[in-house]
Amino acid sequence: MNRALRVRALLALAVLALSLYIAATVPVRLGLDLRGGTQIVLETRSTPTADADRAATDRTLEVLRGRIDALGVAEPTLVRSGDDRIIVELPGVQDPKEAADVLGRTAQLTFHPVLGTADGVDDTSRPLPKRPRERVLPDESGTALRLGPTSLTGEDVKEAAARFDQQGGAGWHVTVGFEGTGRAGWADLTGEAACQAPGDPARRVAIVLDDKVISSPRVDPSVACGTGMRDGATRITGSFSAEEARELSLLINGGALPVPVETVEQRTVGPTLGAQAIAASAWAAAIGTALTSLFIIAVYRLMGSLAALALACYGLISYAALAALGATLTLPGLAGFVLAIGMAVDANVLVFERAREEYAVRRRPSVRSALTAGFRNALSAIADSNITTLIAAALLFLLASGPVRGFGVTLGIGVLASMFSALVVSRVLAEFAASRPGVRRRPGLTGVAGIGAVRDRLTRRNPLLMRRPRRWLATSAAVLVLAGSGITVRGVDLGVEFTGGRLIEYSTSSPVDPGRLRAALADAGFPRAVVQSAGDTGLTVRTDPLTDAEEAEVTGTLRDLDRRADKVRDELIGPSLGEELRRGALIALAVALGAQFVYLAARFRWVLGSAAVVALVHDVVILLGVFAWLGKPVDGVFLAALLTVIGYSVNDSVVLFDRVRELVRRSPGAPFSGRVNEAILQTLPRTVNTGMGAAFMLTALAVLGGSSLTDFALALLVGLVVGTYSSVFTAAPLAIRLHHRFRHREPSRRRPVTA
């Protein structure tokens, strides 16, 4: 074993040992659909300056969503109920009371000049009479301060963060940075206070949160009168604990609520999916993983067995990373995680197909040297495809919120774990096995000593797939028009997450299994109804908008199970994926596509980058069109599937264009269309084997996963087929046409020919 292999082996063992320890000691959070959580019902209140109407409630909901993200709660559900209520469901919350207190805070942050102290104060809990434009509030020590008019508000704050100052003795405090006009306003406020004599109360600045002075620091003597503090920053001190400082920072960052809210109800709710659906999904995942592993073993024999072991290591590393980061696993996220196991085989397939080329075509002397060359040659394709996906994941995390942001976290973890398992774990196992004497004597056992059935058939026939690229583009355009007409004619059936619906709450005389009611409602024609237990003898049914007759049928279905069931609440609810969240997701997606195009244009050429992005848009439109024609709902589960398809489409195109780049560099004077055709034929074995591995997984999820996963698996199956087709028959011919049209405008990469 050489030194490089020993280093990789030690690194792999260290990561696996740490992952095993985390997986055994840190429990992973389960989402509302798998485990349930805490439900908090908030009611907005009108003030003399603002009415608690529907618009104010919707704005309040978006502020609360920001606070929940800052609390570290992933995959929450927030919906408006009626005109003045907000239902918040939080999975896996450790302290529901703390969450309710934070959500209920108004968080009106203001900054005031201190005019002096008020005399004769004996009850600091009651504001004293004040002069016009003055307020009298007690400071941290109980001394009543006369405050001038508001100089700055929370809207002038750029960011707040909890910090610990051990050397300065301030302990836990909150740093506050101002932006825009807030920087000049802070300089004016502190510059005016600095003109007062040291020790004068008017040399202080009062920081007020919800009519309470939380800090009133004195301006340092080093600050010049009239100049003030120009750095646009300050810090709030006050003997805070770590939790208090963190809570204050997230309240400031989340912003003030447009109207006050009051907690009117708090209780535990059950999972939105029944135990039977969860068990069916787990069986589907296990069977799909086993089928994918058996397929890889059948194709690549010994190396396939080692790849299956590396995939198990990938699953362990990903699970440990999710647990360590406190991510929340929902059923779509769990299915996407299992699907990623099937997709992670792609890097191993790339390496093994490269090793087959090196051994059978370029006549490498041994399987180990062929594997080493295979890892080296496949590195650029693996790196480019994963980096483009990481760019998308990072932008989704930074720019989006809610479930889209959570998907970005899961996607990023999956990509990094996949690269590590393929380039480190799989390589250590493969090179160690290939160096054994028994394997060297019988190279056929490895599965990479032959050219392979798919490549052998393509080599003998050598089809000219790109002879007429316009025909393929015409076919793609026809399919695109057919799918687009489905969106136009049938329309997109947006789910309750996007459109809102109806929430009906019942109290029952005895506990009723939510699974029984869920099945009964599906039989009655309401398969998309979400049923949860609420407390000990309560049930909630969340559906699309219902007519009165349909509502009566839902109530009658429950009373068939419990004749004494009574309706407690019946309200219209707003969308859980609100307008701001949808807008943020679209912006993040558009920026991600632009960033991927820039990266691909830099790594390849703008022609290839444009072709890859166009193929991606082609796949998205077709997937939406298929769901429109089938009448399937476009909901949060579909959104997760769509983001997965986008990642797969870019990955497929990058692998093809990486081979095109290699062939063009090897033969710069050869016709471009010929090089593209050759690249398609050389990467087709990888495309077929990767697609088959993922298809086994998705088919198991679609057939065995139950109704909860059928639409998710269907969307991914359609995306898998369309993505494989578009990378070969849309992106490739489009790249050829763009190259022929603009080749004279591109800077020449050939060496000048001298006479």
Protein Blocks (a to p, Z undefined) as FASTA:
>chain_A
ZZklmmmmmmmmmmmmmmmmmmmmmccdddfklnopadddddddddfkbccdfklmmmmm
mmmmmmmmmnopahiacddehjlbccdddehiablmlmmmmmmpnoiacddddfbdcehi
abfkbccdddehiacdddfkopacdddddfbdfklpmbdcddddfknonmpadddddehj
llmmmmmmmmmmmmpcehiaklpccddeehiafbdcdddfklcghklpakopacddehia
fklmmmmmmmmmnopafbdcddfbdcddddfbdfklmmmmmmmmmmmmmmmmmmmmmmno
mmmmmmmmmmmmmmmmmmmmmmmnopacdfklmmmmmmmmmmmmmmmmmmmmmmmmmmmm
nopabfklmmmmmmmmmmmmmmmmmmmmmmmmmmmmmmmgcjllmmmmmmmmmmmmmmmm
mmmmmmmmmmmmmmpmklmmmmmlnopmpgbjklmmmmmnopafklmmmlmmmmmmmmmm
mmmmmmmmnopaddfklnopaddddddfbdcdfklmmmmmmmnopakbccddehjlbccd
ddddddfklmmmmmmmmmmmomkbccfbdcddddfbdfklmmmmmmmmmmmmmmmmmmmm
mmmcmklmmmmmmmmmmmmmmmmmmmmmnopacdfklmmmmmmmmmmmmmmmmmmmmmmm
mmmmmmmmbcfklmmmmmmmmmmmmmmmmmmmmmmmmmmmmmmnojmlmmmmmmmmmmmm
mmmmmmmmmmmmmmmmmmmmmmmmpccfbdcddZZ
